[in-house]
Amino acid sequence: MKLRTLSLVLCIAAITPFANAKTLSVKTETGNIQVKTIAEGLENIWGMAFLPDGSMLVTERRGRMRIVSADGKVGEPLAGLPEIYAQGQGGLLDVVLAPDFTSSKKIYFSYSEPGKGGNSTAVSFATLNGNKLGNVTRVFSQQPKIDSGAHFGSRLVWAPDGTLFITLGDRYSEKDKAQTLDNHQGKVVRINADGTVPKDNPFVKTPGALPEIWSYGHRNMQGAAINPITKELWTGEHGPQGGDELNIDRAAKNYGWPVITYGENYGGGKIGEGTHKAGMEQPNYKWVPSIATAGFIFYTGDKFPQWKNNILLTSLKDKTFVRLVVDGEKITKEERLLAKELDQRLRHVVQGPDGLVYLVTDESKAKIYQLSPQ
């Protein structure tokens, strides 16, 4: 009888996802949650997207893309990626499935692209075929390229109309260019899935402006998501020393960087003209001092009913998982979690097809965590 029981236990462990995963219980304002390690053996994860079979497509900044199975097995790097500048903050960045992935098998990914003059953020699509990428086609390349290893952005977000938003950094040394429309530094751009420019982009008919530009005056946006109620784009932006921002990102708006900011130079010292200026947008929400905001989502699942339509946001510097309660356009409450329990730089958060929440870490020994109600 004991042998039969042992055999049954071993069989269940073999077929149950994450059977040997490490778990911990964490108290939150809406009840306890369980945090489970579901995958290890990765390096500096940047982006993650769920595939229809429940496996996860994961990017590592060093320039590798892998498939992690539903039970946490880490696959070999996919073949077929283009040349990537994987230095400093650059490398392989975000990844999203095409809206018609089920039929097309297309994925879109952003990365630091080397080229004449230096490097810049680029976006390509490819067809996912087993452990290979085929038909790799570049649909966007940030211009101009410069010699810098900093501030690439970059999140990819599908708009409800099927266009693609791309967030782009100011490249740090080129911050003043965030205020002019003849370049892509410090901008949000909007393109069609094939890389063409939507006819209703705000600067299509503006002389001297690059037609892909949607909004400008940004510093380094590493988070973006569509509000499920208003269908508007929200972006998260790194401030310098203080002044991280959450913005409702609207067409043709100027978000102020580097003319206005709530931050200061590293080591101290004023940047720009202050915190307000006519014609420049105020942040919808800000953090002073900085927490180094990274990826975020609006939670729409049913596993955490008290989190419905809340923003779930990751941070790098403070290693904090942040829950923001949203009332219309206002943030009415902030709860910070997991900094002590995990003590890891949190790069991104994804809602799984199961309605649970998944966190990825930006560490040399990176992990994927699953959050579930307890």
N, C-alpha and C positions, 0 to 999 in steps of 0.2 A: 504493500500500500504506500509506503514511504517513497519507494522508487517511482511509482506512478505519479505521485504528487510532485516529486522533484522534476520529472520529465515534463509535466504540464507547465510548471513554472518556467522551465527553460524555454519551452516552445513559445509561451506568451512573451517572454523577454525578447526572443528573437524576432517576433513579428510586430511588436508594439513600438512605434516611433519613440525615440529618445528614452528607451527603457533604462539606460544607465546614466541619464543626464543628472547633473548636479542642480539642486533646487534650493531656493530660500524663500521665506515668507516675509513680505514687507507690508507694513501698515501704511495706509493712505487715508485721506479724509473721506473717501467714499467706500472704505472697507479694505480688507487685506487682499493683496495680490500675490500670486506665485511667480517667481522669476526663475526660469529654467535655462541652463546652458544647453543649446541644441547642436552647436557646431564649434569646433576649434581647428587649429592648424592652418589658419589664414593669416594674412599680413596686411595691415592698414586698409581695411575695407572702406570703400567710398560709396558705392551704390548697390542697391539690391532690388530685384523685381521678381515676383512670383510667377512661375510658369503654370499653365493650366493643370498639370498633373500634381501640383503641390510642391514641386522642387523649386529651388531658388537660384536665380541667375545673379552672381555676385561679382563685383569688380574690386580688384586690389590696385591701389594707387601705383604700385611698382610697374604695372603694365600687364596684368594678368586678369582674365575673365574665366570664371569657373561655374560649374553647376553643382550646387549642394543638394543632395537628395532630401526627400521629406523626412528621412530618418537620421539626417545629419552627416551623411557620408560626403566628404569633400572630393570632388572630381579633379581630374587633371586639367591644366590650363587649356582653354579652347584655342585651336589653331586659326589663323587667318586675320588677326588684328593688324591694323596699319602701323606704321612707325610711330612711336610715342616718345615724347620728351618726359622722362620720368625722373625729374630732379626737383629739389626744393618742394614747393607745394604742387608741382605739376605731376602729371601721370594720367592713368586711366581714371575717369571720374564717374559720371552718372550713367545709368542705364534704365531704359523703359521699353516696354513692349509696344509695338505699333497697335493702334486701335483695332486693326483687322488681323492681329497676330494669328488667330486660329486658322485662318485661310492662307495668309501670306508668309507666316513664320518670320516676319521682319522684327528686328529689334533696332533701337536707336541708342547711341552711346556718345558721350562727350569725352574729350581727351585733350591733352596738351600736344599740339602738332608742331614739330620742328620745320623750319623752312628758311627762306631767304630773309635775313634781318633778325632772326631769332626764333621765336615760338609764339603761339597763341592758342586759344581754345578753339577746337573744331568739333563738329558733330557729323557722324556718319550713320548710315543704316547698313544692315547686313541681314542675310538670311541665316537663321539658326538651323543647322542640319547635324544632329547628333552632337559630336564634340568639335565641330568645325563651323566657321563663319564663311559664308560665300557671298558673292556679289556685293562686296563692300563698296559703298558709294558715299562720298562726302557730299553733304548737303549744305554745310555752312562752315566758314572759316573766319574767325575774328581778324579784323584789319585795323591798323597795321600790325605786323609781327614785331616784337621787340625782344631784346636780350634781357630776360627777367625770369626768375624762378618763383614769382609770387603773384597772388591774386588772380587766379584763373576763373573764379566762380566755382562750379557751374551746375545748376539743376536744370532738368528737362521736365516740362509739364505740358500735357496735352490739354488744350482748351476745349470746351464743349463743341465748338464748331469744327474741330479736327485740325486746327492750326497748332503749331508747336512753339511754346515759349522757351527761350534759352536765357539763363542769367549769366552775366559776364562781369568779371572783375575789372578794376581800373589798372591792374598790373603794378600797383604800388608806386613805382617811379613816375608813372604817367597820369597821376591823379587829376591834374588840371584838365586833361582831355575828357574827363567825365562830363564836363559842362559844354562841350561842343558836339555838333551833330555830324561831323565829317569823319568820324571814326567809331569803332565799337567798344572803346574802353569805358567801363562803368555803365553799361547799358543793359536793358532787357531788350532782346530782339524777338520778333515773331515772324515765323516762316510757314509756308505750306509744307506738307509732308515730303514733297519732292524737291524742296529747297527754293522754290520760287517765292516771290514776295506777294503777300495778300494785297489785293487792290485797295482794301480799306484801312491799311496801316496809316498811322497819323501823319507821317512825314513823306509819304510817297510823292507829293507834289511840292515839297519844300526845296527850293534851290540849294544845292550844296550839302543836303542831308542824305545820309545813307538810308535807303528806303526800308531796310529791315527793322529799324529802330522803333521800339514801342514806348519806352520811357528812358530817362537818363538822370545823371547826377547821383549815381550809385557808387559804393566803394567795393565791396566784395560779397556778393550774394551767394550763400551756400545752402539756402533753403528756399523752397517755393511750393505752393499748392493752390488748388482751386477751391474756393469756399463753396461747399455743396448747396448752400441756400441761395446765395446771391450770384453764384457762378463767376465771381470775379477772382482775378489772380492776387494772391498775397505773397510777398517775398520777405525773406529774413536776411539781414545784412550785418556783417561784421563792422563794428566801429573800430577806431584806433585804440586808444587807452580810455575806454568808456564809450558809451553811445551806440551800442548794438541796437538795431532797429527792426521792427516789424512793420511793413508797409502794405497798404492796399494799393496795388500797382496798377495805375490807370494810364490810358493812352495819352501820350504827349506831355505827361507831367514831369516836372523837374524836382528830384528829391534832394537836391541841395549840396551833395558832396562835390568838392571839399570847401565850398563857400560857407555852409552852415553845418554844424555838427554838435552833438553833446559830448564828444570825446576830446582828447587832447593828444599832443605828440607823445610818443613813447619817451619816458623820462621827464615829461612835463613840457608845457609850452602850448600856447594857443594855436589853433588851426582856423584859418578863414576869418569870417567876420562876426561870429557869434552863433546863436542858436536859431535865429529867425531872420527871414528876409522875404520881402514881398515877391510873389511869383514862385516861391519855393515851398514844397510840401513839408509839413510836419510829420514825424513818424506817428503811426497809429499806436505804437507801444514802444517803449525803449528800456534798456538796461544800462544803468550807471552805478557801479562799474560794469565793465563787459563780462559776459559769461561765455563769449565766443559761440554764438548761435550757429547751428549747423542745420541738418535736414529736419523737416517737420511735415505733419499731415493734419488734416481735419478728420477726426475719427467718425466713421459712419456706420460702424458695425452694431451688433446687438449683444455681444458678450459683456460689454461694459456700458450698460444703459445710462449710467450717470455721467459718462464721458461723451455722450452723443453730441456731435458737432463741436466738441472741444478741440483746441489745437494741442497736439502732442509734439513736443519740440526737444531736440537734442542739443547738448552743448559740449564744447571741447575743453575749454579752460576750466570751467567749474565742474565738469564731469557729471552734469545734472540732467535728469530727465524732467522736463517741465510740462505741466498741464495748465493750459490757459482756458478759462471759461469765457466764451464769446457771447455777447448780447448785441445783436445787430452788428455795428461796426466797432463796438467798444469791447475791450478786455476788462472784465469785472473781477477776476480773481486769478491768482497765480499760485500753484503748488509745485514745490521742488522735491524731487524724489531720487533715490538710488545713488547719490554721490558717495555716501559712506559705504553702502552695501557693495557696490561694484568697483568704485574708485578707478574708473577707466574713462578715457576720452570717448564720448558718444558721438558718432558721426551721422547716423541716419536712423529713421524709424519708418517702418512699413506696416500697413494693415494687411494681414493675411486673408486669404479667401475663406478661412475658418472664423473670421471676425476677431481673432486674437491679434496682439501687437508684438512686433518683432523689432529688436534693437540690434544695431551693428556697431562695433567699436573700431576706433582708429588707433590701434596699437600694433606694435611689431608682432605680438602674439594675439591677434584679433579673435573675437568671438561673436557668435550670433546668439542672442537671448530671446526667449519667448515669454511674454507676459500674459497671464491668464487670471481670471478671478478665482479667489480661494473660498 
